[in-house]
Amino acid sequence: MCTKETYKESIMRKYFRILFMLMFIPLLLSFNCGETNSKDNKVSGNVERKKDSTEKTSELQKLVKAYPDFLEKGEDNKLYWKDGTVMTYDDGIEKDFDEMLDNPDLEDMFDPKYISGPDWGEPPSVNSDPGRIRYEPFFAKMYGSSQSEVSQNLRTIKWFGTNVQVNTINKVDEKFEAVIEDLEKLPEEFHKYFKKTAGTFNYRKIAGTNRLSTHSYAIAIDINTDYSDYWRWDKSMKYKNRIPYEVAEVFEKHGFIWGAKWYHYDTMHFEYRPELLN
């Protein structure tokens, strides 16, 4: 049988144990919540960023402005085409990075934001691939849903002596010609990066995926591979880029985004995506 003194000590130990637990439970809960919020707000692009209605409306307007020949208006989470087609902008589904790549909606194409200019934050943060997410039904409807459909709107132009095929829809061919004209004005030291090309039109899927390349729509070009780096070639995610921004600046001026601004870097690659630059 416990003495009176031992009994009191036992009660005190229990009391302090309970008090200790009560003090630290809120702290533990706070730590877990903070960890969750940190994951949900990563700049890395692993989790889809939440946007308010004003930002979504602004992005819809960027699409309409970029493709006026096809799009009528964007409002109330809908994109209205001039032929009467209506596309939902935000499907309301939360996605991780891979899900956004494989099953995007129109909204996902703007996440993360493409930053034009030389001060874009090199090297890119993990999974930050602005413009690499593409909603295929949008591009297929605009440029063609098969190789034969796309081919009906192609035009052959000279890329520094090499014949390449580019799309005439949205006057992409004229944009390419404007790029050529401005590239020619660059100092000779830059010409080695772009005079040689790895091609434009090639109806194919992106290596290792079921997603169509924008080369399938003849709205993209790969420049000189001798000075290019590509994450799949390197079999590494250690960022590399040897192409100077002076070359990319010309492309961005005319509505093309640059694959060197992706975490999954593709430094030779430029594609016509004016909605991300206006």
DRENDO-1510 file (C-alpha; in Angstrom, 1 decimal, always signed):
<recs>
REC; n; res; u; v; w
REC; 1; MET; +0.0; +0.0; +0.0 .
REC; 2; CYS; +1.4; +3.5; -1.0 .
REC; 3; THR; +2.2; +5.9; +1.7 .
REC; 4; LYS; +0.5; +9.3; +1.7 .
REC; 5; GLU; +3.7; +11.0; +0.4 .
REC; 6; THR; +4.1; +8.5; -2.4 .
REC; 7; TYR; +0.5; +8.9; -3.5 .
REC; 8; LYS; +0.9; +12.7; -3.7 .
REC; 9; GLU; +4.1; +12.2; -5.9 .
REC; 10; SER; +2.2; +9.9; -8.2 .
REC; 11; ILE; -0.6; +12.4; -8.6 .
REC; 12; MET; +1.8; +15.2; -9.3 .
REC; 13; ARG; +3.7; +13.1; -12.0 .
REC; 14; LYS; +0.4; +12.4; -13.8 .
REC; 15; TYR; -0.6; +16.1; -13.6 .
REC; 16; PHE; +2.7; +17.3; -15.1 .
REC; 17; ARG; +2.5; +14.6; -17.8 .
REC; 18; ILE; -1.0; +15.7; -18.9 .
REC; 19; LEU; +0.0; +19.4; -18.7 .
REC; 20; PHE; +3.0; +18.7; -20.9 .
REC; 21; MET; +0.8; +17.0; -23.5 .
REC; 22; LEU; -1.7; +19.8; -23.5 .
REC; 23; MET; +1.1; +22.3; -24.1 .
REC; 24; PHE; +2.7; +20.5; -27.1 .
REC; 25; ILE; -0.4; +19.3; -29.0 .
REC; 26; PRO; -1.2; +22.7; -30.4 .
REC; 27; LEU; +2.4; +23.2; -31.4 .
REC; 28; LEU; +2.4; +19.8; -33.2 .
REC; 29; LEU; -0.8; +20.7; -35.0 .
REC; 30; SER; +0.6; +24.1; -36.0 .
REC; 31; PHE; +3.7; +22.4; -37.4 .
REC; 32; ASN; +1.8; +20.0; -39.5 .
REC; 33; CYS; -0.5; +22.7; -40.9 .
REC; 34; GLY; +2.5; +24.8; -41.8 .
REC; 35; GLU; +4.1; +21.9; -43.6 .
REC; 36; THR; +1.0; +21.3; -45.7 .
REC; 37; ASN; +0.7; +25.0; -46.6 .
REC; 38; SER; +4.3; +25.0; -47.6 .
REC; 39; LYS; +3.8; +22.1; -50.0 .
REC; 40; ASP; +0.6; +23.6; -51.5 .
REC; 41; ASN; +2.3; +26.9; -52.3 .
REC; 42; LYS; +5.5; +25.6; -53.9 .
REC; 43; VAL; +6.8; +27.7; -56.8 .
REC; 44; SER; +8.1; +24.4; -58.2 .
REC; 45; GLY; +4.8; +23.6; -59.8 .
REC; 46; ASN; +4.2; +20.3; -58.0 .
REC; 47; VAL; +0.7; +21.5; -57.0 .
REC; 48; GLU; -1.6; +23.7; -59.0 .
REC; 49; ARG; -1.7; +27.3; -57.8 .
REC; 50; LYS; -5.0; +28.7; -56.8 .
REC; 51; LYS; -6.2; +31.8; -58.8 .
REC; 52; ASP; -9.0; +34.3; -58.1 .
REC; 53; SER; -11.7; +35.1; -60.7 .
REC; 54; THR; -9.9; +38.3; -61.8 .
REC; 55; GLU; -6.7; +36.4; -62.7 .
REC; 56; LYS; -8.7; +33.8; -64.6 .
REC; 57; THR; -10.6; +36.4; -66.5 .
REC; 58; SER; -7.3; +38.1; -67.4 .
REC; 59; GLU; -5.9; +34.9; -68.7 .
REC; 60; LEU; -9.0; +34.3; -70.8 .
REC; 61; GLN; -8.6; +37.7; -72.3 .
REC; 62; LYS; -5.0; +37.0; -73.2 .
REC; 63; LEU; -6.2; +34.0; -75.2 .
REC; 64; VAL; -8.8; +36.1; -77.1 .
REC; 65; LYS; -6.2; +38.8; -77.7 .
REC; 66; ALA; -3.6; +36.3; -79.0 .
REC; 67; TYR; -5.9; +34.5; -81.4 .
REC; 68; PRO; -8.5; +37.0; -82.6 .
REC; 69; ASP; -9.3; +35.2; -85.9 .
REC; 70; PHE; -10.7; +32.3; -83.9 .
REC; 71; LEU; -11.9; +33.4; -80.5 .
REC; 72; GLU; -14.9; +35.6; -79.7 .
REC; 73; LYS; -14.7; +36.2; -76.0 .
REC; 74; GLY; -13.8; +34.7; -72.6 .
REC; 75; GLU; -16.1; +35.0; -69.6 .
REC; 76; ASP; -17.7; +33.1; -66.8 .
REC; 77; ASN; -15.1; +30.3; -66.9 .
REC; 78; LYS; -15.8; +29.8; -70.7 .
REC; 79; LEU; -13.9; +30.4; -73.8 .
REC; 80; TYR; -16.1; +31.2; -76.8 .
REC; 81; TRP; -15.0; +30.4; -80.3 .
REC; 82; LYS; -16.3; +32.3; -83.3 .
REC; 83; ASP; -17.8; +29.1; -84.8 .
REC; 84; GLY; -19.9; +28.6; -81.7 .
REC; 85; THR; -17.6; +26.1; -79.9 .
REC; 86; VAL; -17.5; +26.6; -76.1 .
REC; 87; MET; -14.6; +25.3; -74.0 .
REC; 88; THR; -14.5; +25.2; -70.2 .
REC; 89; TYR; -11.5; +27.2; -68.9 .
REC; 90; ASP; -11.1; +25.8; -65.4 .
REC; 91; ASP; -12.3; +22.2; -64.9 .
REC; 92; GLY; -12.1; +22.6; -61.1 .
REC; 93; ILE; -9.8; +19.6; -60.6 .
REC; 94; GLU; -6.8; +19.9; -58.4 .
REC; 95; LYS; -3.7; +18.3; -60.0 .
REC; 96; ASP; -0.1; +17.6; -59.3 .
REC; 97; PHE; +2.6; +18.4; -61.9 .
REC; 98; ASP; +2.3; +15.2; -63.9 .
REC; 99; GLU; -1.5; +15.3; -63.9 .
REC; 100; MET; -1.4; +18.9; -65.3 .
REC; 101; LEU; +0.9; +17.7; -68.1 .
REC; 102; ASP; -1.2; +14.7; -69.1 .
REC; 103; ASN; -4.7; +16.0; -68.3 .
REC; 104; PRO; -4.7; +19.8; -68.4 .
REC; 105; ASP; -7.4; +22.3; -68.9 .
REC; 106; LEU; -7.0; +25.8; -70.5 .
REC; 107; GLU; -6.2; +27.4; -67.2 .
REC; 108; ASP; -3.3; +25.0; -66.6 .
REC; 109; MET; -1.5; +26.4; -69.6 .
REC; 110; PHE; -0.7; +29.6; -67.7 .
REC; 111; ASP; +0.8; +27.8; -64.7 .
REC; 112; PRO; +3.5; +28.8; -64.0 .
REC; 113; LYS; +3.7; +32.2; -65.6 .
REC; 114; TYR; +6.1; +32.6; -68.4 .
REC; 115; ILE; +8.5; +35.5; -67.7 .
REC; 116; SER; +9.8; +37.2; -70.8 .
REC; 117; GLY; +13.1; +39.0; -70.8 .
REC; 118; PRO; +16.6; +38.2; -69.5 .
REC; 119; ASP; +15.7; +38.3; -65.8 .
REC; 120; TRP; +13.5; +35.3; -65.6 .
REC; 121; GLY; +15.2; +33.4; -62.8 .
REC; 122; GLU; +17.8; +31.1; -64.2 .
REC; 123; PRO; +18.0; +28.2; -63.5 .
REC; 124; PRO; +14.3; +27.3; -63.2 .
REC; 125; SER; +12.9; +26.0; -60.0 .
REC; 126; VAL; +11.8; +22.3; -59.8 .
REC; 127; ASN; +9.1; +21.5; -62.3 .
REC; 128; SER; +8.7; +25.1; -63.4 .
REC; 129; ASP; +8.0; +24.6; -67.1 .
REC; 130; PRO; +6.0; +27.7; -68.3 .
REC; 131; GLY; +4.3; +26.9; -71.5 .
REC; 132; ARG; +5.1; +23.2; -71.5 .
REC; 133; ILE; +1.6; +22.4; -70.3 .
REC; 134; ARG; -0.7; +22.4; -73.4 .
REC; 135; TYR; -4.4; +21.7; -73.7 .
REC; 136; GLU; -4.3; +19.7; -76.9 .
REC; 137; PRO; -8.0; +20.1; -78.0 .
REC; 138; PHE; -7.4; +23.9; -78.2 .
REC; 139; PHE; -4.4; +23.5; -80.5 .
REC; 140; ALA; -6.0; +20.7; -82.5 .
REC; 141; LYS; -9.1; +22.7; -83.2 .
REC; 142; MET; -7.0; +25.7; -84.3 .
REC; 143; TYR; -4.3; +24.1; -86.3 .
REC; 144; GLY; -5.6; +20.7; -87.3 .
REC; 145; SER; -6.5; +17.4; -85.5 .
REC; 146; SER; -4.4; +15.2; -87.9 .
REC; 147; GLN; -1.3; +15.3; -90.0 .
REC; 148; SER; -3.3; +15.8; -93.1 .
REC; 149; GLU; -5.4; +18.6; -91.6 .
REC; 150; VAL; -2.3; +20.5; -90.5 .
REC; 151; SER; -0.6; +19.9; -93.8 .
REC; 152; GLN; -3.3; +21.8; -95.7 .
REC; 153; ASN; -2.1; +25.1; -94.1 .
REC; 154; LEU; +1.6; +24.8; -94.4 .
REC; 155; ARG; +3.9; +27.0; -96.3 .
REC; 156; THR; +7.6; +26.5; -97.1 .
REC; 157; ILE; +10.0; +29.3; -96.2 .
REC; 158; LYS; +13.8; +29.7; -96.2 .
REC; 159; TRP; +15.5; +29.4; -92.8 .
REC; 160; PHE; +18.9; +30.7; -93.7 .
REC; 161; GLY; +19.1; +28.6; -96.8 .
REC; 162; THR; +17.2; +25.6; -95.5 .
REC; 163; ASN; +13.6; +24.9; -96.5 .
REC; 164; VAL; +11.2; +24.5; -93.5 .
REC; 165; GLN; +7.5; +24.2; -93.4 .
REC; 166; VAL; +5.5; +26.4; -91.1 .
REC; 167; ASN; +1.8; +27.1; -90.5 .
REC; 168; THR; +0.0; +30.0; -92.1 .
REC; 169; ILE; -2.8; +30.0; -89.5 .
REC; 170; ASN; -2.5; +32.9; -87.1 .
REC; 171; LYS; +0.1; +34.2; -89.6 .
REC; 172; VAL; +2.7; +32.1; -87.9 .
REC; 173; ASP; +4.6; +32.0; -91.2 .
REC; 174; GLU; +4.9; +35.8; -91.1 .
REC; 175; LYS; +6.1; +35.6; -87.5 .
REC; 176; PHE; +8.8; +33.2; -88.5 .
REC; 177; GLU; +9.9; +35.6; -91.3 .
REC; 178; ALA; +10.0; +38.5; -88.9 .
REC; 179; VAL; +12.2; +36.4; -86.6 .
REC; 180; ILE; +14.6; +35.6; -89.5 .
REC; 181; GLU; +14.8; +39.3; -90.4 .
REC; 182; ASP; +15.7; +40.3; -86.9 .
REC; 183; LEU; +18.1; +37.4; -86.3 .
REC; 184; GLU; +20.0; +38.5; -89.4 .
REC; 185; LYS; +20.6; +41.9; -87.7 .
REC; 186; LEU; +22.4; +40.3; -84.8 .
REC; 187; PRO; +26.2; +40.5; -84.6 .
REC; 188; GLU; +27.9; +37.7; -86.5 .
REC; 189; GLU; +29.0; +36.0; -83.3 .
REC; 190; PHE; +25.4; +34.9; -82.6 .
REC; 191; HIS; +24.7; +33.4; -86.0 .
REC; 192; LYS; +26.2; +30.0; -85.3 .
REC; 193; TYR; +23.4; +29.4; -82.8 .
REC; 194; PHE; +20.5; +29.7; -85.2 .
REC; 195; LYS; +21.5; +29.4; -88.9 .
REC; 196; LYS; +21.5; +25.6; -88.7 .
REC; 197; THR; +18.1; +24.1; -87.7 .
REC; 198; ALA; +16.9; +20.8; -86.5 .
REC; 199; GLY; +13.5; +21.4; -88.1 .
REC; 200; THR; +10.0; +22.7; -87.8 .
REC; 201; PHE; +7.0; +20.5; -88.9 .
REC; 202; ASN; +7.1; +17.0; -87.6 .
REC; 203; TYR; +3.8; +15.4; -86.7 .
REC; 204; ARG; +4.8; +13.3; -83.7 .
REC; 205; LYS; +4.4; +12.7; -80.0 .
REC; 206; ILE; +6.9; +14.0; -77.5 .
REC; 207; ALA; +9.5; +11.4; -76.6 .
REC; 208; GLY; +8.4; +9.2; -73.7 .
REC; 209; THR; +4.8; +10.6; -73.7 .
REC; 210; ASN; +1.4; +10.4; -75.4 .
REC; 211; ARG; +1.3; +14.1; -75.9 .
REC; 212; LEU; +1.7; +15.8; -79.3 .
REC; 213; SER; +4.7; +18.1; -79.8 .
REC; 214; THR; +3.9; +21.6; -81.0 .
REC; 215; HIS; +6.1; +20.6; -84.0 .
REC; 216; SER; +3.0; +18.7; -85.0 .
REC; 217; TYR; +1.3; +21.9; -85.7 .
REC; 218; ALA; +4.3; +23.5; -87.5 .
REC; 219; ILE; +4.4; +26.4; -84.9 .
REC; 220; ALA; +7.8; +25.4; -83.4 .
REC; 221; ILE; +11.4; +25.3; -84.4 .
REC; 222; ASP; +14.5; +23.7; -83.0 .
REC; 223; ILE; +17.7; +25.6; -83.7 .
REC; 224; ASN; +21.3; +24.4; -83.9 .
REC; 225; THR; +21.7; +21.2; -81.8 .
REC; 226; ASP; +25.5; +21.7; -81.8 .
REC; 227; TYR; +24.9; +24.3; -79.1 .
REC; 228; SER; +21.8; +23.0; -77.5 .
REC; 229; ASP; +21.0; +21.0; -74.4 .
REC; 230; TYR; +18.0; +18.8; -73.6 .
REC; 231; TRP; +17.2; +17.1; -70.4 .
REC; 232; ARG; +16.4; +13.7; -72.0 .
REC; 233; TRP; +19.8; +13.7; -73.9 .
REC; 234; ASP; +21.7; +14.5; -70.7 .
REC; 235; LYS; +19.7; +12.0; -68.6 .
REC; 236; SER; +20.2; +14.5; -65.8 .
REC; 237; MET; +18.2; +17.4; -64.4 .
REC; 238; LYS; +21.3; +19.5; -63.9 .
REC; 239; TYR; +20.3; +22.6; -65.8 .
REC; 240; LYS; +22.4; +23.6; -68.9 .
REC; 241; ASN; +22.1; +26.3; -71.5 .
REC; 242; ARG; +24.6; +27.6; -74.0 .
REC; 243; ILE; +22.4; +29.7; -76.2 .
REC; 244; PRO; +22.6; +33.5; -75.4 .
REC; 245; TYR; +19.5; +35.4; -74.5 .
REC; 246; GLU; +20.1; +37.8; -77.4 .
REC; 247; VAL; +18.8; +35.0; -79.7 .
REC; 248; ALA; +15.8; +34.2; -77.5 .
REC; 249; GLU; +14.9; +37.9; -77.3 .
REC; 250; VAL; +14.2; +38.0; -81.0 .
REC; 251; PHE; +11.8; +35.0; -80.8 .
REC; 252; GLU; +10.0; +36.4; -77.7 .
REC; 253; LYS; +9.5; +39.7; -79.5 .
REC; 254; HIS; +7.4; +37.9; -82.1 .
REC; 255; GLY; +5.4; +35.6; -79.8 .
REC; 256; PHE; +7.6; +32.6; -79.3 .
REC; 257; ILE; +8.5; +31.1; -75.9 .
REC; 258; TRP; +11.8; +29.5; -75.2 .
REC; 259; GLY; +12.4; +25.9; -73.8 .
REC; 260; ALA; +15.5; +27.1; -71.9 .
REC; 261; LYS; +13.2; +28.6; -69.4 .
REC; 262; TRP; +11.9; +25.2; -68.4 .
REC; 263; TYR; +13.2; +23.0; -65.5 .
REC; 264; HIS; +12.9; +20.2; -68.1 .
REC; 265; TYR; +15.2; +22.3; -70.3 .
REC; 266; ASP; +15.0; +22.1; -74.1 .
REC; 267; THR; +17.3; +25.0; -75.1 .
REC; 268; MET; +17.0; +24.7; -78.9 .
REC; 269; HIS; +13.2; +24.8; -78.8 .
REC; 270; PHE; +11.0; +27.8; -79.6 .
REC; 271; GLU; +7.2; +27.7; -80.1 .
REC; 272; TYR; +4.6; +30.2; -81.0 .
REC; 273; ARG; +2.5; +30.9; -77.8 .
REC; 274; PRO; +1.6; +34.6; -77.9 .
REC; 275; GLU; -1.0; +34.2; -75.1 .
REC; 276; LEU; +1.8; +33.7; -72.7 .
REC; 277; LEU; +3.7; +36.8; -73.7 .
REC; 278; ASN; +0.9; +39.5; -74.0 .
</recs>
